[in-house]
């Protein structure tokens, strides 16, 4: 049962949506957990048991200070240390576009987790389209905030791209949520959403 997002106390709408998709007392793996804020919220709000993976040493220290268990790791290296179905949910939020081998990572995530939560910026957001069309230059938007020469993004994708990908791979889309300007939206998401969040399974 999804928890109403207004009952979840964090300013980040993507975190509130992710938290609303997770069942209490679940086992969670956050791939690219950053400073551990999301796992901290999940642990203290939903009493989850969590594990993070992060490559940035400073962010690992911040996670540890929050009491989060974190492994140093490169997401593209896979999840060979984890057995099948070790987790109820794997989270891949704001990391998919930075991976060298996103298809392999998603498949591995769905091996170790029963469900996968994926959040990513939507390159087809209308303001990005306008910038590309009228200026002829790589868009810079709140969800794609970097110039091309400093961007960590290796792959840009759209909401339609991800839905087609799930269909091609035979993944089930259990929930799809869309964000613009820190608010959830429901109309024409491939055009109007800055961010997509998906809950998928095999």
N, C-alpha and C positions, 0 to 999 in steps of 0.2 A: 504494500500500500504506500503510495507516495505521500510524503509529508508536505503540507502547504508551505510554500517557500517564504511566506510572510512570517512564519513561526521560527525561522532560522536566522540567527543573529550574526550576520556578517555583511559588510558593505558590498562585497563582490557578488554580483548576480550569478556569475558562472559557478561560484562555490555553492550558493544557495540552491541552484538547480541540481548540481551534482549531489548535494546532501539529500535533496528530496527524492532522488532516484535510488538511494541506498537503504536497504533494510537494516533495522537495528541489530546489533550484535554480530554483524557480518565480519568476515575476514577480508581485509583490503590490501592491495598492493598498488602503490602510486608510483608510476614510472616517470621520473622527472619531478620529484616531490618539492623541489625548490626549498623554501625556508620552513616547510612543514606545517604551514598554517592550516591548509585544508585537512590534513590528517589529524591535527590537533582538534579542529572543530568536530570532525567525525568521531574521534575517540570520546570527546567530552559530551557531545550531544546525543550520539547514537550508540555509545558504548561499543564501538567497533574495536577489533584487534588489527593493527595496521603495521605495514612494512613499507618503507620508502626506498627508492633508488635515485641517486643524484650524483652528478659528476663534478659539481662546483663545490670546492672545499669550504668556502665561506658559508654557502647555503646549508651544507651538511652540519656545520657547527651551530647554525641557528636552529635547525631541526632538532639536534641533540639537546639544545637548551630548552626546547619545548617538550622534551621527553619522548621524542619520536625515534624509533629504531630505523636507522638508515644505512644502506650499503653503498659504498662507492662503486659506481658502474657506468659504463657507456651503454645506452639503450640499444644501439645497433649491434652490440655484442651478443644479444639474446638473453634468454632466461634459463640457461642450462642448469643452474643451481636449484631450480624449483621443479617439483614434481607436477604431474598432471593434476588439475583441479585442486591446487593448493589454496586457492582463494575463491571467495564468492564473487568479488569484483576486482577487476584491474582498471586503474584510471590512467588515461593518457591525455592529459589536458594541456593544451598549448605546447605540444611537443611533436605532434605528428608531422607538421610541415618542416621541422628541423632535422628529421631523420634521413639518413642515406638510403635505407632500405625499409620504407614504411610497410610494405606488404608483408615482409618477413616478420617484422615486429608485431603487427596486428595478429598474424596467425599464431605466433608464439604466445602472445597475451591471451588469446582465446584457448590456448592449450592449458595454461596454468590457472586461468580464471573461468568461472562459469559464465560470467558476463563481463563485457568491456564497455567502459564509458570513455568516449572520445570527444574532445572539444577542440575546435580549430577556427581560425579566422577565415571568413568567406571572401575569397578574392573577387567574387562576382557582385559584391555590394555595390549599389548604384553609384556611390560617390567615387569608388575606385574605377568603375567603368567610365565615368565622366572624365576623370583625370587622364586616364589612358587615351581616351578618344580625342579630347580637346587639346591636351598638351603633348601627346605622343610620348610621354615619359612614364616610367614605372610609378604606380600610385603610392602615395604615402597617406595613410588614414590612421585613426585611433587604433584600429585592430591590426594594421600593417604599418607600424610607426617608423620603420627604418628605411633609409636610402638604400638603393640596390647594393652599394659597395660596402655597407656595414650590416646588412641584414643577415640574421642567422638562418633565415628560411631557405631551404634547398628545394622544396617543392611547394608550389602554390596550388591550391585546390578550391573548388567551390562546393556548395551544398549539393548541387546536382551531380557533381563528380563523385562525391562520397556515396550518395544514394545508388548511383550506377555501379560503383565499385562493390558495394554490399550485394547487389543483385547478381553481379557477375560471379562473385565468390560464394554465393549461397548463404550469406550471413543474414540472420533475422534482425530486423530493426524493431526493437521492443518499445522504444520511445525516441522522439525527436523534438528538440526544444531549440528556440531561436532567440537571439538577443540583439537589440540595437539600443545604444545610448543607455546601457545599464537597466533596460526594461525588456521583459519578455514580449515577443511579438508573434503573430499567428498568420499574417497575410503575406503571401508571395515571398517566402523567406530567401530564395536564391537571389532575389533582387534587393530586398529590403533589410536583410539581416547582416549584421557585422560578424556574427559568431554563430556557429552551430554546435550543438551538444547532442550526441547520440548514445543510446544504450543499445548494444548489439550482443548477439550470442550466435553460437553455431546452430 
